[in-house]
Each structure stands twice: as structure tokens, then as C-alpha cells.
Amino acid sequence: MGCTSCSTGKDGQPKGCKNNGTCGTDGCNKLTVFDWLSNMALPNGAEAFDCVEVRFKNGRKHFFKNTENLSLSIGDVVATEASPGHDVGIVTLTGELVRVQMKKKKVTRDSEEVLKIYRKASQRDIDVWQEARDKEDKMKVRAREIAIRLDLRMKISDIEFQGDGSKATFYYTAEERVDFRQLIKEFAREFNTRIEMRQIGFRQEAARLGGIGSCGRELCCSTWLTDFRSVNTSAARYQQLSLNPQKLAGQCGKLKCCLNYELDTYLDALKAFPKTEEKLHTKKGTAVCQKIDIFQGFLWYAYEGDWMNWHKLSAEQANKVIAANANKETVASLEEYETLAEVDEKLKSDFNNVVGQDSLTRFDTPKSSGKKRRKNKKRKGNPSKNA
């Protein structure tokens, strides 16, 4: 962790700031951006960009106008415009990088989404903000009890209070449409505040909760991933993965986002391979593709009616047979190309073994056999025989 509040506590136990992604010193936050232009002065006559990026709970970020020309820096707590009242957040980015981020996210300065900053947060603003944040956990437990009592098929995953404590946003997930009109009345009567319900997807819920993936690392969605792209089972098919839903699904219950990471590389590699649906026509018979190895560049074909015997061909040789079939040229059998593939593979293996790099014990001394050890022991034990 980058800040002192997340250092170890007593007996080496992790202390933790318990801010859940809203660290006060901005050292261990999700999606923290390093301002590499902070030490560079603006050209003469150029004015600094008057918009800043402000982060709220769980990595939620928005852009705001600095209409009051406040001297803001990363880590400052500010009071921003909200509807109704005001909200409290932490400045995460200033200067020209904000212009780049707004351009990347296609947000214009004059849009209605870009609100303004009122002031730097006073101590009273911070105290009200912290008091509202301390109520969230107890309210979440009570809200779930009310939802269960009303028999609603929904899950309340998180609650976020506005900075002035005048409004509470309830984030929930549901597979079907939920009629929560009665639920809002119960919440308003129970918590005595303005209620807003906001539905999020299962991926967003996993990002807000966090966790450890099957790879042993923190979830990508809760650490660095910002946009959630759709993942299809075709991504697993292209990568030759078994279609096991238990292994392909993440903690959100959907397909893992990491299935898209190497998909482009596999698609580029498959361009050199023939389509698996194409059949190879020879005098011996028609061969059908049974297996493909993208890393080594080989395909296995079997004749129709003789499915037990597979013939190993390279991608180039399979393309040659397909080209010959397209030109209506007769090919004797696949065995001719298979022998050529074996010869090429032997040449490669001989070249690799010239320096013995495939042998892990090439520098070890050869061990003596057990018979010689026994003879030496007998000679030492009977000195008369040796004489």
C-alpha cells in the first residue's frame, strides 16, 4: 500500500484504512492516475484547464468545473454540486490530463454532466460526511431485512450517502424487473432520508465488493478494469478451452472478462489455419479435421470411416491440399504430407539437441552403478582377501 493509514498494526497484522477505495491520502485507491505533467510549466499565455476529476465512494468519478478558480491539488476534499444539496469527494486529477480524460470518455466541458465545485470542504462538511458514511453498514443490513420481508427478488449490494447526508443511493442487482414502490416507502419511513434506487449489473457488483479470482490475484474489475465488454462463449472456443461453466464463470456468475485478453492473438494466429469445417478430398478418402494445435501449428485429420487413425499435418500442408482440391487436382493420400511433417519435426529436434539444451542433467556427473559399490564394500570389509 502506498499510504501510511494502510500500514501494519500490532503484531504485524494488516491495519487497513477501511475506506473501501476512498483512501484519504490517495495512495492506494482504485484507478489512481499518476499526473506526469504536474512538474511541467504551461507555455506563456496559456491558461490552466479549469476542470478537475473528483472521486467518490468505490471509485466513482466525475468531472467538475472549477468556476471559483480554487487552487486545487490531488487529494483535496471538495464540496461539489449535487441534486439536491452538495456532495463531498476527493480530487484525483487536475490540469491538462483532465482534458485528455474528458476527450477519451467523450465528455465536453459545456455538457450538463459537468457540474461545478462549490468550495474546499470545511471541517463541518467532513464531519457530516463521515457520520453519514458510518451509517451505511447498519442501513444495508436493515434494508436487506426489509427487502426479504417484502419478498422482492433483488439484492441490495451497497449504499452510498451523499456528502451532506440528505440522500442515500441504494445499489441493487436483480435478474427481473422489480416493483420497489412499497420498498421506497418503507425505506423513507425507516431511515428518514431521501431514497434513490439504482440498478447495477452483476459485474459492477463484483467490482464494488472485490475478491480473489481463480488466478490467485485480485479481481480485474475491482483493481484496474474500467469498461465491461461483452464476453461470449465463442471466445472460449477460439482459445480451445473446455466449455465448463464452473471454470469459465467468475465471481459475478458471468463469463470471465479475462477471456477477451488473448482473443485477438488467437484470432491472428488462426488466420494461417484452414477452417475446421473444410474437408480434404484424396484418392484414399475424405478426411475431416479432428483436432487443432494453435501453438505448434498442427492439425489432425481422420478419414471418414476410419476415425481411430489420425494423421498429423501442418497448417501449410493442409492449405496445400485444400488449394489442390480447389484446382481439381488429385491428391493420393495424407500419408505423404504426414511423413514430410515428421521429417521436419525430426530436423528441428536434432537442431535443438546439438548443444544438449533439452537435457536438464547434462552437467551432472554420472552416478556409479550399485555393483561397483558392493564390490568396494566387500574389499574393505575383508582385507585378507585383498592381500
C-alpha positions as CSV (number, residue, x, y, z in Angstrom):
1,M,0.0,0.0,0.0
2,G,1.2,3.5,-0.8
3,C,-0.2,5.4,2.3
4,T,0.6,5.2,6.0
5,S,-3.0,4.5,7.0
6,C,-2.8,1.1,5.3
7,S,0.4,0.0,7.1
8,T,0.6,-2.9,9.5
9,G,-0.8,-2.7,13.0
10,K,0.0,-4.6,16.2
11,D,1.8,-7.9,15.9
12,G,2.3,-7.5,12.2
13,Q,-1.4,-7.7,11.4
14,P,-2.6,-5.5,8.4
15,K,-4.1,-2.4,9.7
16,G,-6.1,-1.2,6.7
17,C,-7.7,2.2,6.2
18,K,-11.2,0.6,5.8
19,N,-12.2,3.2,3.3
20,N,-13.0,0.7,0.6
21,G,-11.4,2.5,-2.3
22,T,-11.6,6.1,-1.0
23,C,-8.3,6.5,0.7
24,G,-7.8,9.9,2.2
25,T,-4.1,10.3,1.1
26,D,-4.9,9.0,-2.4
27,G,-2.1,6.4,-2.3
28,C,-3.9,3.1,-2.6
29,N,-7.0,3.9,-4.5
30,K,-8.5,2.0,-7.3
31,L,-7.7,3.6,-10.7
32,T,-5.4,6.2,-9.3
33,V,-3.8,8.2,-12.1
34,F,-0.2,9.5,-11.9
35,D,-0.1,13.1,-13.1
36,W,3.2,13.0,-15.2
37,L,2.6,16.7,-16.3
38,S,2.5,18.1,-12.7
39,N,6.1,19.3,-12.8
40,M,5.8,20.9,-16.2
41,A,5.0,24.6,-16.6
42,L,2.5,25.9,-19.1
43,P,3.6,27.9,-22.1
44,N,3.5,31.7,-21.9
45,G,-0.1,33.0,-22.4
46,A,-1.7,29.6,-21.8
47,E,-4.3,29.2,-19.1
48,A,-4.7,26.1,-17.0
49,F,-7.7,23.8,-17.7
50,D,-10.5,24.7,-15.3
51,C,-12.0,21.2,-14.9
52,V,-10.9,18.6,-12.3
53,E,-11.7,15.0,-11.7
54,V,-13.3,14.1,-8.4
55,R,-13.7,10.6,-7.0
56,F,-16.5,9.4,-4.7
57,K,-17.2,6.1,-3.0
58,N,-16.0,2.9,-4.7
59,G,-14.1,4.5,-7.4
60,R,-17.0,6.5,-8.9
61,K,-15.5,9.5,-10.7
62,H,-17.0,12.6,-12.3
63,F,-15.7,15.8,-13.9
64,F,-16.4,19.2,-12.4
65,K,-15.8,22.9,-13.3
66,N,-13.5,25.0,-11.1
67,T,-15.5,28.2,-11.6
68,E,-14.2,29.8,-8.4
69,N,-10.5,29.4,-9.5
70,L,-9.6,27.5,-6.4
71,S,-6.1,26.3,-6.0
72,L,-6.7,22.5,-6.1
73,S,-4.3,19.6,-5.9
74,I,-4.6,15.9,-5.8
75,G,-6.0,14.7,-2.5
76,D,-8.0,17.8,-1.6
77,V,-11.5,17.2,-0.2
78,V,-14.1,19.4,-2.0
79,A,-17.8,20.1,-1.9
80,T,-19.4,19.7,-5.3
81,E,-22.7,20.5,-6.8
82,A,-25.4,17.8,-6.4
83,S,-29.2,17.5,-6.7
84,P,-30.3,18.3,-4.1
85,G,-27.7,19.9,-1.8
86,H,-24.0,19.2,-2.2
87,D,-21.7,16.2,-2.3
88,V,-18.2,15.6,-0.9
89,G,-15.4,14.0,-2.9
90,I,-11.7,13.8,-3.3
91,V,-9.8,15.4,-6.2
92,T,-7.9,12.8,-8.2
93,L,-6.7,14.7,-11.2
94,T,-6.1,18.3,-12.3
95,G,-4.5,20.1,-15.2
96,E,-4.2,19.0,-18.8
97,L,-4.6,15.3,-18.1
98,V,-8.3,16.1,-17.2
99,R,-8.7,17.4,-20.7
100,V,-7.3,14.1,-22.1
101,Q,-9.6,12.0,-19.9
102,M,-12.6,14.0,-20.9
103,K,-11.8,13.6,-24.5
104,K,-11.2,9.9,-24.0
105,K,-14.6,9.5,-22.3
106,K,-16.3,11.8,-24.9
107,V,-17.4,14.4,-22.3
108,T,-17.5,18.0,-23.3
109,R,-16.9,20.9,-20.9
110,D,-20.2,22.5,-21.7
111,S,-22.3,19.4,-21.2
112,E,-24.9,19.1,-18.4
113,E,-23.0,16.3,-16.8
114,V,-20.1,18.6,-15.8
115,L,-21.3,20.4,-12.7
116,K,-19.3,22.9,-10.6
117,I,-17.2,22.8,-7.4
118,Y,-18.6,25.0,-4.6
119,R,-15.6,25.2,-2.3
120,K,-13.0,23.2,-0.4
121,A,-14.6,21.1,2.2
122,S,-14.6,22.6,5.7
123,Q,-14.3,20.6,8.8
124,R,-18.0,20.6,9.3
125,D,-18.6,19.2,5.8
126,I,-16.1,16.4,6.5
127,D,-17.7,15.6,9.9
128,V,-21.2,15.3,8.3
129,W,-19.8,13.2,5.5
130,Q,-18.0,10.8,7.9
131,E,-21.2,10.5,10.1
132,A,-23.2,9.6,7.0
133,R,-20.6,7.1,5.9
134,D,-20.7,5.4,9.3
135,K,-24.4,4.7,9.0
136,E,-24.1,2.8,5.7
137,D,-23.3,-0.7,7.0
138,K,-26.1,-0.8,9.6
139,M,-28.6,0.6,7.0
140,K,-27.5,-2.1,4.5
141,V,-28.3,-4.9,6.9
142,R,-31.7,-3.3,7.8
143,A,-32.5,-2.7,4.1
144,R,-31.9,-6.3,3.2
145,E,-34.2,-7.4,6.0
146,I,-37.0,-5.2,4.7
147,A,-36.5,-6.4,1.1
148,I,-36.7,-10.1,2.3
149,R,-39.8,-9.3,4.3
150,L,-41.5,-7.8,1.2
151,D,-40.5,-10.9,-0.8
152,L,-38.6,-9.0,-3.5
153,R,-36.3,-10.9,-5.8
154,M,-33.4,-8.4,-5.5
155,K,-30.2,-8.0,-3.7
156,I,-29.1,-4.7,-2.1
157,S,-25.3,-4.7,-2.6
158,D,-24.3,-1.3,-1.3
159,I,-25.5,2.1,0.0
160,E,-23.9,5.4,-0.7
161,F,-24.8,8.5,1.2
162,Q,-24.5,12.0,-0.3
163,G,-21.9,14.2,1.3
164,D,-24.4,16.4,3.1
165,G,-26.4,13.3,4.3
166,S,-29.6,14.4,2.5
167,K,-29.9,11.5,0.1
168,A,-29.0,7.8,0.1
169,T,-28.4,5.8,-3.0
170,F,-29.2,2.1,-2.8
171,Y,-27.4,-0.1,-5.4
172,Y,-29.2,-3.4,-6.1
173,T,-29.0,-6.3,-8.6
174,A,-31.9,-8.2,-9.9
175,E,-32.5,-10.7,-12.7
176,E,-36.0,-9.5,-13.4
177,R,-37.9,-6.2,-13.2
178,V,-38.7,-5.3,-9.6
179,D,-41.6,-3.2,-8.3
180,F,-40.0,-1.4,-5.4
181,R,-42.6,1.3,-4.8
182,Q,-43.6,-0.2,-1.5
183,L,-39.9,-0.7,-0.7
184,I,-39.1,3.0,-1.1
185,K,-41.9,3.9,1.3
186,E,-40.6,1.5,3.9
187,F,-37.0,2.9,3.4
188,A,-38.2,6.5,3.7
189,R,-40.2,5.7,6.9
190,E,-37.3,3.7,8.4
191,F,-34.3,5.8,7.5
192,N,-35.9,9.3,7.3
193,T,-34.0,10.4,4.3
194,R,-34.3,10.9,0.5
195,I,-34.1,7.5,-1.2
196,E,-32.8,6.7,-4.7
197,M,-32.7,3.2,-6.2
198,R,-30.1,2.4,-8.8
199,Q,-29.7,-0.9,-10.5
200,I,-26.3,-2.2,-11.4
201,G,-25.1,-5.3,-13.3
202,F,-23.5,-8.4,-11.7
203,R,-20.1,-7.4,-13.0
204,Q,-20.4,-4.0,-11.3
205,E,-21.4,-5.6,-8.1
206,A,-18.4,-7.9,-8.1
207,A,-16.2,-4.8,-8.8
208,R,-17.7,-3.0,-5.8
209,L,-17.3,-6.0,-3.5
210,G,-13.9,-7.1,-4.7
211,G,-12.3,-10.5,-4.1
212,I,-9.7,-13.0,-5.2
213,G,-10.0,-14.7,-8.6
214,S,-9.1,-18.3,-9.6
215,C,-5.7,-17.0,-10.8
216,G,-4.8,-16.0,-7.2
217,R,-4.9,-12.3,-7.8
218,E,-7.4,-9.5,-7.0
219,L,-10.3,-9.2,-9.4
220,C,-9.5,-7.2,-12.5
221,C,-12.9,-5.3,-12.2
222,S,-12.1,-4.2,-8.7
223,T,-8.5,-3.0,-9.4
224,W,-7.9,-1.6,-12.8
225,L,-10.7,-2.6,-15.3
226,T,-12.9,0.3,-16.2
227,D,-15.1,-0.8,-19.1
228,F,-17.0,-4.1,-19.1
229,R,-17.1,-5.6,-22.6
230,S,-19.5,-8.4,-23.5
231,V,-17.9,-11.9,-23.3
232,N,-19.2,-14.7,-25.5
233,T,-18.6,-18.5,-25.4
234,S,-17.0,-18.1,-28.9
235,A,-14.0,-16.6,-27.1
236,A,-13.5,-19.9,-25.3
237,R,-14.0,-21.9,-28.4
238,Y,-11.3,-19.9,-30.3
239,Q,-8.9,-20.5,-27.5
240,Q,-9.6,-24.2,-27.4
241,L,-11.0,-24.1,-23.9
242,S,-13.4,-26.6,-22.4
243,L,-16.9,-25.2,-22.2
244,N,-17.2,-25.8,-18.5
245,P,-19.4,-23.1,-16.9
246,Q,-17.8,-23.6,-13.5
247,K,-14.4,-22.8,-14.8
248,L,-15.3,-20.1,-17.3
249,A,-17.5,-18.1,-14.9
250,G,-16.2,-15.5,-12.5
251,Q,-17.4,-14.5,-9.1
252,C,-20.2,-12.4,-10.7
253,G,-21.7,-15.5,-12.3
254,K,-20.9,-14.3,-15.8
255,L,-18.1,-15.3,-18.2
256,K,-14.7,-14.1,-17.0
257,C,-13.5,-10.8,-18.5
258,C,-10.0,-12.2,-19.0
259,L,-11.3,-14.4,-21.8
260,N,-11.1,-11.4,-24.1
261,Y,-7.4,-10.5,-23.2
262,E,-5.7,-13.0,-25.6
263,L,-8.6,-13.4,-28.0
264,D,-7.1,-11.1,-30.6
265,T,-3.8,-13.0,-30.6
266,Y,-5.6,-16.3,-31.1
267,L,-7.7,-14.8,-34.0
268,D,-4.5,-13.6,-35.7
269,A,-2.9,-17.0,-35.3
270,L,-6.0,-18.8,-36.7
271,K,-5.8,-16.7,-39.9
272,A,-2.9,-19.1,-41.1
273,F,-5.1,-22.2,-40.4
274,P,-7.7,-23.6,-42.7
275,K,-11.3,-23.7,-41.4
276,T,-12.0,-26.8,-39.5
277,E,-15.2,-27.4,-41.4
278,E,-13.3,-27.9,-44.7
279,K,-12.7,-31.5,-45.7
280,L,-9.7,-32.8,-47.5
281,H,-10.5,-34.9,-50.6
282,T,-7.9,-37.6,-51.6
283,K,-7.9,-40.8,-53.6
284,K,-7.9,-42.7,-50.4
285,G,-10.9,-41.0,-49.0
286,T,-12.3,-37.8,-47.5
287,A,-10.6,-36.6,-44.3
288,V,-12.2,-34.5,-41.6
289,C,-10.4,-32.3,-39.1
290,Q,-10.4,-33.7,-35.6
291,K,-8.1,-31.5,-33.6
292,I,-6.1,-28.3,-33.9
293,D,-3.0,-27.1,-32.0
294,I,-2.6,-23.4,-32.4
295,F,0.8,-23.2,-30.6
296,Q,2.6,-25.8,-32.6
297,G,0.7,-25.1,-35.9
298,F,-0.6,-28.7,-36.5
299,L,-3.9,-30.2,-37.4
300,W,-5.1,-33.8,-37.1
301,Y,-7.3,-35.3,-39.7
302,A,-9.1,-38.7,-39.9
303,Y,-10.6,-40.5,-42.9
304,E,-14.4,-41.0,-42.9
305,G,-15.0,-44.5,-41.7
306,D,-11.5,-44.8,-40.1
307,W,-12.0,-42.4,-37.2
308,M,-9.4,-44.1,-34.9
309,N,-6.3,-43.3,-37.1
310,W,-5.4,-39.6,-37.1
311,H,-2.9,-38.0,-39.4
312,K,-0.9,-35.0,-38.3
313,L,-0.4,-32.2,-40.8
314,S,0.9,-28.7,-40.6
315,A,-1.2,-25.7,-41.5
316,E,0.8,-25.1,-44.7
317,Q,0.4,-28.7,-45.8
318,A,-3.4,-28.6,-45.1
319,N,-3.6,-25.4,-47.1
320,K,-1.8,-27.1,-50.0
321,V,-4.2,-29.9,-50.1
322,I,-7.2,-27.5,-50.0
323,A,-5.6,-25.5,-52.8
324,A,-5.1,-28.7,-54.8
325,N,-8.8,-29.6,-54.3
326,A,-9.9,-26.2,-55.4
327,N,-7.9,-26.6,-58.7
328,K,-9.4,-30.1,-59.1
329,E,-6.0,-31.8,-58.7
330,T,-5.9,-35.3,-57.3
331,V,-4.0,-36.0,-54.1
332,A,-3.0,-39.5,-53.4
333,S,-3.3,-39.6,-49.6
334,L,-2.5,-37.7,-46.4
335,E,0.3,-40.0,-45.5
336,E,2.7,-38.3,-48.0
337,Y,2.3,-35.0,-46.2
338,E,2.4,-36.6,-42.8
339,T,5.8,-38.1,-43.5
340,L,7.1,-34.7,-44.6
341,A,5.8,-33.2,-41.3
342,E,7.6,-35.9,-39.3
343,V,10.9,-35.3,-41.1
344,D,10.7,-31.6,-40.5
345,E,10.0,-32.2,-36.8
346,K,13.0,-34.5,-36.5
347,L,15.2,-31.9,-38.1
348,K,14.0,-29.3,-35.6
349,S,14.6,-31.6,-32.7
350,D,18.1,-32.6,-33.9
351,F,19.0,-28.9,-34.2
352,N,17.7,-28.2,-30.7
353,N,19.6,-31.1,-29.2
354,V,23.0,-30.1,-30.7
355,V,24.1,-28.3,-27.5
356,G,22.1,-30.5,-25.3
357,Q,19.8,-27.7,-24.1
358,D,16.8,-30.1,-23.7
359,S,18.7,-32.2,-21.1
360,L,18.4,-30.8,-17.6
361,T,21.1,-33.0,-16.1
362,R,23.8,-32.6,-18.7
363,F,26.2,-31.0,-16.2
364,D,25.7,-33.7,-13.5
365,T,28.4,-36.3,-13.0
366,P,27.3,-39.8,-14.0
367,K,26.4,-41.9,-11.0
368,S,28.3,-45.1,-10.4
369,S,26.4,-48.4,-10.6
370,G,25.3,-50.3,-7.5
371,K,27.5,-53.3,-8.3
372,K,30.7,-51.4,-8.1
373,R,29.7,-50.0,-4.7
374,R,29.1,-53.5,-3.3
375,K,32.4,-54.8,-4.6
376,N,34.3,-51.9,-2.9
377,K,32.5,-52.5,0.4
378,K,33.4,-56.2,0.3
379,R,37.1,-55.4,-0.3
380,K,37.2,-53.0,2.6
381,G,35.5,-55.5,4.9
382,N,37.9,-58.5,4.1
383,P,41.5,-57.2,4.0
384,S,42.9,-60.8,3.9
385,K,41.2,-61.4,0.5
386,N,42.8,-58.2,-0.8
387,A,46.2,-59.4,0.4
